[in-house]
């Protein structure tokens, strides 16, 4: 009986040792770190790989070091020019100091989310609607700076912030569309007026050139007649005064003299 009792005792002792050994070792993955608490006090940060713990004395708190994301739900706020908008964003962050992340904040995930919501509303409240719609990069930068100022003490680093969507009321969207259309019409009229001004300037310079060179205006006139003659079904009446077109006037005078000479010859023959 004593031999059986000794065997049972040895087996029981072996089982206890195996359980003790199993509880003494812990595997920490590559992207994790274990902050070890010994009797409630921070002992050290261990990992990755196999770490040794004293059962019932050491307690490991495993912290993930990978980049995490938090979705900021749509925040309805009023801009500086009293326009209601709804805006949401995404925050990317990671733990850079596991000891601070464990000891300085109870839940850094929820803390990042809450401070992101309040900071986003504060930033939008300080901007006008046009700035909110056109300066997303500035909003991202300002929000990241504010979050970094808070999370640095928690051992958390905000790597990026992205504004995802900005929603406006249907009435406001209609008003913005009308404003954009009016702006396009204004630009079209300005461009047309600028073209007319440039054309008038060029024509004024051309008139001075024609004034100094009368033959140039005649050549231009003949080119214009050539262009008009290509259109069928037109009757063109061309004035040819001496002061305006001397070459054409001289030609017409010679033609009239020939007609008068032919008329007088016919009378003498009869």
VENQUINOR-V979289 format. One record per residue. N is the residue number from 0. RES is the residue in three letters. PSI is psi as a letter, one per 40 degrees, with the letter a starting at -180 (* if undefined). Layout:
((N & RES & PSI) (N & RES & PSI))
This chain:
((0 & UNK & d) (1 & UNK & d) (2 & UNK & d) (3 & UNK & d) (4 & UNK & d) (5 & UNK & d) (6 & UNK & d) (7 & UNK & d) (8 & UNK & d) (9 & UNK & d) (10 & UNK & d) (11 & UNK & d) (12 & UNK & d) (13 & UNK & d) (14 & UNK & d) (15 & UNK & d) (16 & UNK & d) (17 & UNK & d) (18 & UNK & d) (19 & UNK & d) (20 & UNK & d) (21 & UNK & d) (22 & UNK & e) (23 & UNK & e) (24 & UNK & i) (25 & UNK & h) (26 & UNK & h) (27 & UNK & h) (28 & UNK & i) (29 & UNK & d) (30 & UNK & e) (31 & UNK & i) (32 & UNK & i) (33 & UNK & h) (34 & UNK & h) (35 & UNK & h) (36 & UNK & h) (37 & UNK & h) (38 & UNK & f) (39 & UNK & e) (40 & UNK & i) (41 & UNK & h) (42 & UNK & d) (43 & UNK & i) (44 & UNK & h) (45 & UNK & i) (46 & UNK & i) (47 & UNK & i) (48 & UNK & a) (49 & UNK & h) (50 & UNK & i) (51 & UNK & h) (52 & UNK & i) (53 & UNK & h) (54 & UNK & i) (55 & UNK & e) (56 & UNK & d) (57 & UNK & h) (58 & UNK & h) (59 & UNK & h) (60 & UNK & h) (61 & UNK & h) (62 & UNK & h) (63 & UNK & h) (64 & UNK & e) (65 & UNK & i) (66 & UNK & h) (67 & UNK & i) (68 & UNK & i) (69 & UNK & h) (70 & UNK & h) (71 & UNK & h) (72 & UNK & i) (73 & UNK & h) (74 & UNK & h) (75 & UNK & h) (76 & UNK & i) (77 & UNK & h) (78 & UNK & i) (79 & UNK & d) (80 & UNK & f) (81 & UNK & f) (82 & UNK & h) (83 & UNK & h) (84 & UNK & i) (85 & UNK & h) (86 & UNK & h) (87 & UNK & i) (88 & UNK & i) (89 & UNK & h) (90 & UNK & h) (91 & UNK & h) (92 & UNK & i) (93 & UNK & i) (94 & UNK & h) (95 & UNK & e) (96 & UNK & g) (97 & UNK & d) (98 & UNK & d) (99 & UNK & d) (100 & UNK & d) (101 & UNK & d) (102 & UNK & d) (103 & UNK & d) (104 & UNK & i) (105 & UNK & d) (106 & UNK & g) (107 & UNK & d) (108 & UNK & d) (109 & UNK & d) (110 & UNK & d) (111 & UNK & d) (112 & UNK & d) (113 & UNK & d) (114 & UNK & d) (115 & UNK & d) (116 & UNK & d) (117 & UNK & d) (118 & UNK & d) (119 & UNK & d) (120 & UNK & d) (121 & UNK & d) (122 & UNK & d) (123 & UNK & d) (124 & UNK & e) (125 & UNK & e) (126 & UNK & i) (127 & UNK & i) (128 & UNK & d) (129 & UNK & d) (130 & UNK & d) (131 & UNK & d) (132 & UNK & d) (133 & UNK & e) (134 & UNK & f) (135 & UNK & d) (136 & UNK & d) (137 & UNK & d) (138 & UNK & d) (139 & UNK & d) (140 & UNK & d) (141 & UNK & d) (142 & UNK & d) (143 & UNK & d) (144 & UNK & d) (145 & UNK & d) (146 & UNK & d) (147 & UNK & d) (148 & UNK & d) (149 & UNK & d) (150 & UNK & e) (151 & UNK & d) (152 & UNK & e) (153 & UNK & e) (154 & UNK & f) (155 & UNK & h) (156 & UNK & h) (157 & UNK & h) (158 & UNK & d) (159 & UNK & i) (160 & UNK & h) (161 & UNK & h) (162 & UNK & h) (163 & UNK & d) (164 & UNK & i) (165 & UNK & h) (166 & UNK & h) (167 & UNK & i) (168 & UNK & i) (169 & UNK & d) (170 & UNK & d) (171 & UNK & d) (172 & UNK & d) (173 & UNK & d) (174 & UNK & d) (175 & UNK & d) (176 & UNK & d) (177 & UNK & d) (178 & UNK & d) (179 & UNK & d) (180 & UNK & d) (181 & UNK & d) (182 & UNK & d) (183 & UNK & d) (184 & UNK & d) (185 & UNK & d) (186 & UNK & d) (187 & UNK & d) (188 & UNK & d) (189 & UNK & d) (190 & UNK & d) (191 & UNK & d) (192 & UNK & d) (193 & UNK & d) (194 & UNK & d) (195 & UNK & d) (196 & UNK & d) (197 & UNK & d) (198 & UNK & d) (199 & UNK & d) (200 & UNK & d) (201 & UNK & d) (202 & UNK & d) (203 & UNK & d) (204 & UNK & d) (205 & UNK & d) (206 & UNK & d) (207 & UNK & d) (208 & UNK & d) (209 & UNK & d) (210 & UNK & d) (211 & UNK & e) (212 & UNK & g) (213 & UNK & d) (214 & UNK & d) (215 & UNK & d) (216 & UNK & d) (217 & UNK & d) (218 & UNK & d) (219 & UNK & d) (220 & UNK & d) (221 & UNK & d) (222 & UNK & d) (223 & UNK & d) (224 & UNK & d) (225 & UNK & d) (226 & UNK & d) (227 & UNK & d) (228 & UNK & e) (229 & UNK & e) (230 & UNK & h) (231 & UNK & i) (232 & UNK & f) (233 & UNK & i) (234 & UNK & h) (235 & UNK & h) (236 & UNK & h) (237 & UNK & h) (238 & UNK & i) (239 & UNK & g) (240 & UNK & i) (241 & UNK & d) (242 & UNK & d) (243 & UNK & d) (244 & UNK & g) (245 & UNK & d) (246 & UNK & d) (247 & UNK & d) (248 & UNK & d) (249 & UNK & d) (250 & UNK & d) (251 & UNK & d) (252 & UNK & d) (253 & UNK & d) (254 & UNK & d) (255 & UNK & d) (256 & UNK & d) (257 & UNK & d) (258 & UNK & d) (259 & UNK & d) (260 & UNK & d) (261 & UNK & d) (262 & UNK & d) (263 & UNK & d) (264 & UNK & d) (265 & UNK & d) (266 & UNK & d) (267 & UNK & d) (268 & UNK & d) (269 & UNK & *))
